[in-house]
Amino acid sequence: MPALTPAADDRPGRGGRPRDPSRDEVIRAAILQVLAESGYSGLTMDAVAAAAGVGKATIYRRWRTKSDLVADAVAELSQLSIDAPDTGSLEGDMRVLLRWLVGAVNGPLGAATLSLLSALPHEPGLREAFRSGPMTVWSSTFRQVWERAEARGEVGRTVMGTAVATTASSPILQRWLFSGEPVPEAFADEVLADVVMPLVAARRAA
């Protein structure tokens, strides 16, 4: 994983210093880095401060607990998203989305997410952060693609929420989560050509 650019230490002096929002991005990147390398159990305020190149007081000024820190970082994952593509066809739009998904699961986002899975059942704040943050944003992006396809007449009726729509991303996520096999970009293209588009065609013909 690329090294983070260290931020200058901003530990307060005698009178203290106000929070510097410009450091937030570096610190959140450090949180994902530590999660990917050490897992949720290995995440500490000290480790995040060291990865970000700041003093521990800087971390505590922003987050009181480890759970608060991670929940905020997870909420920010929604920024690591993609605008709904509009290539003019469902196949083109879905290819862009599925290739983006492959890149996401293979990168720092995927590594950090894997490290958090075991903690989610015991951390309601993290579950809510996932639900209201990245999951909502990504679901909205896929919904826009299906709605545009419906408007163009490529699908007969709304498919968002059906097995067809779910199947678009499920093979990629299943391979990433359970098989331990690499998830290359070519696999996204295979899913699109051999699974998604045939299901769309079958649904239209039904």
Rosetta blueprint (number, residue, H / E / L):
1 M L
2 P L
3 A L
4 L L
5 T L
6 P L
7 A L
8 A L
9 D L
10 D L
11 R L
12 P L
13 G L
14 R L
15 G L
16 G L
17 R L
18 P L
19 R L
20 D L
21 P H
22 S H
23 R H
24 D H
25 E H
26 V H
27 I H
28 R H
29 A H
30 A H
31 I H
32 L H
33 Q H
34 V H
35 L H
36 A H
37 E H
38 S H
39 G L
40 Y L
41 S L
42 G L
43 L L
44 T L
45 M H
46 D H
47 A H
48 V H
49 A H
50 A H
51 A H
52 A H
53 G L
54 V L
55 G L
56 K H
57 A H
58 T H
59 I H
60 Y H
61 R H
62 R H
63 W L
64 R L
65 T L
66 K H
67 S H
68 D H
69 L H
70 V H
71 A H
72 D H
73 A H
74 V H
75 A H
76 E H
77 L H
78 S H
79 Q H
80 L L
81 S L
82 I L
83 D L
84 A L
85 P L
86 D L
87 T L
88 G L
89 S L
90 L H
91 E H
92 G H
93 D H
94 M H
95 R H
96 V H
97 L H
98 L H
99 R H
100 W H
101 L H
102 V H
103 G H
104 A H
105 V H
106 N H
107 G L
108 P H
109 L H
110 G H
111 A H
112 A H
113 T H
114 L H
115 S H
116 L H
117 L L
118 S L
119 A L
120 L H
121 P H
122 H H
123 E L
124 P H
125 G H
126 L H
127 R H
128 E H
129 A H
130 F H
131 R H
132 S H
133 G H
134 P H
135 M H
136 T H
137 V H
138 W H
139 S H
140 S H
141 T H
142 F H
143 R H
144 Q H
145 V H
146 W H
147 E H
148 R H
149 A H
150 E H
151 A H
152 R L
153 G L
154 E L
155 V L
156 G L
157 R L
158 T L
159 V L
160 M L
161 G L
162 T L
163 A H
164 V H
165 A H
166 T H
167 T H
168 A H
169 S H
170 S H
171 P H
172 I H
173 L H
174 Q H
175 R H
176 W H
177 L H
178 F H
179 S H
180 G L
181 E L
182 P L
183 V L
184 P L
185 E H
186 A H
187 F H
188 A H
189 D H
190 E H
191 V H
192 L H
193 A H
194 D H
195 V H
196 V H
197 M H
198 P H
199 L H
200 V H
201 A H
202 A H
203 R H
204 R H
205 A H
206 A L
